[in-house]
Amino acid sequence: MKNIFGLTKNEQRVVIVVVMVLLAATLAKHFRNNRSPIPVTTSPHPTAAPSPSSAEDEQAPPPDPP
């Protein structure tokens, strides 16, 4: 019976390195896709601060009549 996988030592090493690289890339992709998301904020309800110009308009006294 003929051995169809008759590889030299150097060829065997190349095949092993290629398989290891493919395995490492697959594992890295798996862990990157399944990692827990980073929390965006620590406060439960972020609120937007009013703009300074609108706050001044609300607090400004009415203009004197001419």
N, CA, C and O of each residue as an XYZ file, in Angstrom:
264
protein
N       0.841     -1.174      0.000
C       0.000      0.000      0.000
C       0.888      1.239      0.000
O       1.868      1.328      0.740
N       0.519      2.185     -0.845
C       1.303      3.403     -1.000
C       0.891      4.437      0.054
O      -0.298      4.644      0.294
N       1.869      5.075      0.672
C       1.603      6.101      1.672
C       1.410      7.440      0.958
O       2.356      7.992      0.397
N       0.174      7.959      0.983
C      -0.099      9.212      0.266
C       0.337     10.426      1.079
O       0.417     11.531      0.541
N       0.618     10.240      2.356
C       1.064     11.343      3.196
C       2.538     11.222      3.526
O       2.958     11.537      4.639
N       3.311     10.776      2.579
C       4.739     10.647      2.800
C       5.407     12.007      2.711
O       5.858     12.410      1.639
N       5.475     12.719      3.835
C       6.053     14.056      3.862
C       7.417     14.018      4.545
O       7.676     13.197      5.425
N       8.263     14.921      4.116
C       9.557     15.044      4.787
C       9.346     15.751      6.126
O       8.263     16.271      6.394
N      10.376     15.768      6.956
C      10.280     16.418      8.267
C       9.943     17.909      8.118
O       9.117     18.433      8.865
N      10.570     18.580      7.173
C      10.298     20.001      6.971
C       8.854     20.233      6.518
O       8.208     21.177      6.972
N       8.352     19.391      5.641
C       6.968     19.516      5.186
C       5.989     19.256      6.329
O       4.961     19.926      6.427
N       6.297     18.300      7.183
C       5.458     18.025      8.351
C       5.416     19.235      9.278
O       4.360     19.579      9.808
N       6.558     19.875      9.472
C       6.616     21.055     10.330
C       5.778     22.193      9.745
O       5.082     22.894     10.480
N       5.843     22.371      8.453
C       5.053     23.421      7.801
C       3.564     23.157      7.991
O       2.806     24.077      8.297
N       3.140     21.913      7.814
C       1.726     21.568      7.988
C       1.297     21.822      9.428
O       0.215     22.358      9.669
N       2.136     21.440     10.382
C       1.808     21.653     11.796
C       1.697     23.145     12.099
O       0.777     23.557     12.806
N       2.603     23.956     11.585
C       2.559     25.402     11.834
C       1.303     26.012     11.222
O       0.660     26.853     11.850
N       0.951     25.608     10.026
C      -0.246     26.148      9.368
C      -1.499     25.770     10.166
O      -2.377     26.611     10.360
N      -1.592     24.547     10.620
C      -2.746     24.117     11.407
C      -2.817     24.891     12.719
O      -3.904     25.290     13.137
N      -1.684     25.110     13.374
C      -1.654     25.849     14.638
C      -2.085     27.312     14.427
O      -2.804     27.867     15.258
N      -1.654     27.929     13.337
C      -2.045     29.309     13.043
C      -3.554     29.388     12.799
O      -4.214     30.299     13.299
N      -4.091     28.460     12.050
C      -5.532     28.443     11.806
C      -6.316     28.229     13.107
O      -7.356     28.855     13.313
N      -5.829     27.362     13.968
C      -6.481     27.116     15.248
C      -6.440     28.369     16.134
O      -7.443     28.721     16.756
N      -5.298     29.031     16.189
C      -5.165     30.242     16.998
C      -6.087     31.347     16.474
O      -6.710     32.053     17.268
N      -6.183     31.504     15.163
C      -7.049     32.530     14.583
C      -8.515     32.228     14.883
O      -9.286     33.143     15.172
N      -8.899     30.980     14.819
C     -10.276     30.592     15.112
C     -10.613     30.843     16.577
O     -11.689     31.358     16.883
N      -9.712     30.487     17.481
C      -9.938     30.729     18.906
C     -10.011     32.224     19.208
O     -10.859     32.653     19.990
N      -9.143     33.010     18.607
C      -9.160     34.457     18.836
C     -10.482     35.060     18.357
O     -11.055     35.911     19.037
N     -10.959     34.633     17.212
C     -12.225     35.140     16.694
C     -13.376     34.738     17.610
O     -14.279     35.535     17.862
N     -13.347     33.518     18.101
C     -14.399     33.035     18.997
C     -14.443     33.865     20.276
O     -15.515     34.311     20.684
N     -13.302     34.075     20.908
C     -13.265     34.828     22.155
C     -13.582     36.309     21.943
O     -14.193     36.936     22.808
N     -13.179     36.870     20.814
C     -13.480     38.270     20.528
C     -14.987     38.470     20.320
O     -15.535     39.488     20.742
N     -15.650     37.524     19.683
C     -17.081     37.646     19.429
C     -17.921     37.369     20.674
O     -19.047     37.856     20.771
N     -17.399     36.599     21.624
C     -18.184     36.186     22.785
C     -17.782     36.872     24.073
O     -18.265     36.480     25.135
N     -16.922     37.880     24.033
C     -16.546     38.547     25.273
C     -17.688     39.427     25.754
O     -18.539     39.846     24.970
N     -17.696     39.701     27.047
C     -18.777     40.507     27.606
C     -18.585     41.956     27.177
O     -17.453     42.434     27.092
N     -19.682     42.657     26.907
C     -19.567     44.052     26.475
C     -19.089     44.946     27.618
O     -19.338     44.662     28.789
N     -18.409     46.013     27.265
C     -17.920     46.970     28.244
C     -19.082     47.887     28.621
O     -19.753     48.418     27.736
N     -19.333     48.083     29.930
C     -20.429     48.970     30.300
C     -20.152     50.400     29.848
O     -19.032     50.897     29.967
N     -21.185     51.048     29.331
C     -21.035     52.379     28.757
C     -20.974     53.430     29.853
O     -20.058     54.252     29.868
N     -21.933     53.417     30.770
C     -21.965     54.402     31.843
C     -22.206     53.701     33.171
O     -22.686     52.568     33.210
N     -21.869     54.384     34.255
C     -22.112     53.814     35.569
C     -23.379     54.376     36.192
O     -23.919     53.775     37.121
N     -23.874     55.523     35.704
C     -25.099     56.090     36.244
C     -26.300     55.442     35.557
O     -26.236     55.124     34.369
N     -27.393     55.245     36.294
C     -28.543     54.546     35.686
C     -29.263     55.364     34.627
O     -29.728     54.803     33.635
N     -29.369     56.690     34.813
C     -30.097     57.517     33.857
C     -29.290     58.766     33.542
O     -29.318     59.730     34.307
N     -28.580     58.762     32.441
C     -27.835     59.979     32.102
C     -28.807     61.089     31.690
O     -29.786     60.850     30.983
N     -28.511     62.303     32.148
C     -29.370     63.431     31.799
C     -28.558     64.452     31.035
O     -27.364     64.624     31.278
N     -29.209     65.122     30.118
C     -28.544     66.148     29.327
C     -28.631     67.467     30.081
O     -29.695     67.830     30.582
N     -27.528     68.175     30.163
C     -27.513     69.475     30.820
C     -28.101     70.517     29.885
O     -27.829     70.488     28.685
N     -28.906     71.441     30.412
C     -29.463     72.488     29.541
C     -28.353     73.412     29.056
O     -27.339     73.604     29.727
N     -28.567     73.967     27.896
C     -27.555     74.865     27.355
C     -27.521     76.145     28.186
O     -28.563     76.568     28.688
N     -26.371     76.765     28.344
C     -26.277     77.974     29.167
C     -27.144     79.117     28.660
O     -27.683     79.873     29.468
N     -27.294     79.264     27.365
C     -28.086     80.380     26.831
C     -29.558     80.220     27.174
O     -30.220     81.216     27.466
N     -30.095     79.002     27.150
C     -31.505     78.820     27.462
C     -31.764     79.042     28.944
O     -32.837     79.525     29.307
N     -30.808     78.700     29.818
C     -30.976     78.907     31.247
C     -30.967     80.403     31.562
O     -31.726     80.844     32.424
N     -30.144     81.183     30.899
C     -30.093     82.627     31.123
C     -31.373     83.301     30.639
O     -31.854     84.242     31.270
N     -31.929     82.825     29.520
C     -33.154     83.411     28.982
C     -34.319     83.205     29.951
O     -35.153     84.094     30.121
N     -34.374     82.034     30.584
C     -35.459     81.749     31.501
C     -35.346     82.578     32.771
O     -36.375     82.941     33.342
N     -34.150     82.891     33.237
C     -33.953     83.592     34.489
C     -33.834     85.102     34.309
O     -33.846     85.815     35.313
N     -33.724     85.614     33.135
C     -33.553     87.045     32.897
C     -34.862     87.761     33.196
O     -35.935     87.260     32.859
N     -34.782     88.942     33.833
C     -36.020     89.707     34.109
C     -36.593     90.246     32.804
O     -35.863     90.414     31.828
N     -37.871     90.514     32.782
C     -38.466     91.042     31.544
C     -37.938     92.447     31.284
O     -37.615     93.166     32.230
N     -37.847     92.848     30.034
C     -37.334     94.171     29.718
C     -38.308     95.262     30.166
O     -39.522     95.058     30.183
N     -37.753     96.430     30.532
C     -38.575     97.560     30.946
C     -39.317     98.127     29.739
O     -38.745     98.228     28.653
N     -40.589     98.500     29.916
C     -41.317     99.091     28.793
C     -40.784    100.514     28.510
O     -40.404    101.222     29.442
N     -40.757    100.924     27.258
C     -40.252    102.281     26.917
C     -41.194    103.399     27.254
O     -40.878    104.565     27.014
